[in-house]
Amino acid sequence: MADEEVLAGGGVNHVVRVGATVRRPAGPWTPAVHALLDHLAARGFSGAPRSHGIDDQGREILDFVPGRTADYPLPAWVRSDDALVAAGRLLRRYHDATAGFSVPPGAVWYFPPVSPVEVICHGDVATYNCVFRGGLPVAFIDFDTAHPGPRVWDVAYAAYRFVPLSDPRHAGARPVEEQARRLRLFAGAYELGDDDRAALVATARARLEHLVRHMHERAAAGDEAFAGHVARGDDVYYECDLAHLALHEAALRRDLTCRSPRSDR
């Protein structure tokens, strides 16, 4: 086999590049994810890799999507309003492209479906799972956590990561007033409806609670990657952001729902 280049990632999977492909560990959810990627390709959605089956080592084979990802601490170029707007629009196009996807019988997902099911959520829309070119997001990668759910479940977590909706005491976080402005900008770029806007901040809290719970469950089950995340205090970081969102939820929600015709621009 051609030389393998180890790719940097979120610290959960060992991912390598082989020529124009990426090889990643497969799981019980891989058939459902590959069916989803095939559906996206058939719909003409270019913002996701295509799947090419399983290699002789049992790893899934995906297209390598050229560009840059952005991990923490976030570089300045990923923090622009233009990147935020492009991320919201890309997520909307992705969700719309999942419409009509026929879930395979007996499909297994990494996360269970969330009600009400409207789309197939990516499950981990973040800068580190987004490919950028020219400072703008053009594709999502790492669909392991994809699962059926409501639009706002995905939008809320993407907003948490891209705005970001973090405690201003954290490195790289912005004042609450600026978070409110950028959150409104992101919701406008996605063209989020009024009911989902009203639920957005509460859903971001629910999504972070889900993340912390999942992290603890996986660590307790002996998953070394998640145990490492807990050991370095990632759960404490998220719990701090949960407290921040609880404290400022009313202000963030008010700014989202009190719109003028030009307020999202």
Secondary structure, DSSP 8 states (H G I E B T S, - for coil): ----EEE--SSSS-EEEETTEEEEE--TTHHHHHHHHHHHHHTT--SS--EEEE-TTSEEEEE---SB---SS--GGGGSHHHHHHHHHHHHHHHHHTTT----TT---SS---SS--EEE-S--SGGGEEEETTEEEEE---TT-EEE-HHHHHHHHHHHHTT---TTSTT---HHHHHHHHHHHHHHHT--HHHHHHHHHHHHHHHHHHHHHHHHHHHTT-HHHHHHHHTTHHHHHHHHHHHHHHHHHHHHHHHHS--TTTT-
